[in-house]
């Protein structure tokens, strides 16, 4: 099985280097705990270092309450990371709602 709800990779999309993350809703509802928060921040920093886009496909079920305040702290940390990405490169969000199949 998976070790947490987010996987990140660096590669190319149509010849353009990119850092891509995917949240897995099947793993505890895609909830954000310490590991997911750290993975998100590491991915943002990797995109900044590589001067490339960061693409994330979210499926978050909120914060993991069993991790208490440590889980809740991931939200402001993620906000700071997004601001770092915005300041270093650019920021464009893509929101897609797939609904039920």
N, C-alpha and C positions, 0 to 999 in steps of 0.2 A: 504494500500500500504506500500511499504518499506520506511524507513526513510533515507536511503542512499544506495550507490552502493556496499558496502562490508559487509559481515556477517562473523563472526569468532566464532569458537567453539573449545573446548578442549574435547578430547575423546580418544578412542583407535582404532587402525587399526591393526588387527591381533594380539591383545594383547599388542601392543606397544603404549604407550601414545604419542599423537601428538596434536599440535595446527594446525588447518586448517582454511584457509580463502578462500572465494569465492567472486569474483567480479561479479556483475549482470549488463550485458551490457544493459538490458532493463531499468535500472535506469540511465537516462542522459548519455547513451552510456558508462557506467562504468567509467566515468571520475573521476579523482582524485581531490577532494577538500579538505578542512581542515578536515572534518570528516573522510574521507577515509584514509587520511594520518595519522591521529591520531589512527585510528583502526589498521592500518598496524603496526605502531610502538608499540602499546600496545600488539599486537599479537606476535611480535618478542620478546619483553621483557618477555611475559608469557612463551614462549618456552625456553628462556634462564633460567628463574627461575626454570622451571620444568625439565631442562636438557633433552629436548625432541626435536624431529624434528619439523620444521615448514614447512607446505605445503601450497602453495597458488596457486589457479587457477585464473589466471588473464584474464581480458577481458576489459582492459583499453582503453578508448577513448582519453587519454591525460589529460591535466590539464583543470580545469574548469575556463575559462577565465573570467566569470562573478564574480569570487572571486578574480581576479587580482593577485597581488604579493603574497597574502596569499596562493593561490593555487599553484603558482610556487615554493614556499618555501618547499612544500611537497617533491619535488624531491631530494634536497640535504639531507633533514631529513631522507628520506627513504634510501638513500645511506649510511648514517651513521648507521642506524639501521641494514642494511645488514652486514656492517663491524663488528658491535658488535656481531651479530649472528655468523659470520665467526670466530671471535676471541674466542668466548666462547665455541662454539661447533664445527660444521663443516658446510660447505655449499656445497650443490649440487643442481644444477638447473635442472628442467625438463621442457622442452618446447614442447608443443604439438599444432599443427595447425590442427584444425578440418575442416576448409573450410566451404563451403556452403552445406546445406543439401537439 
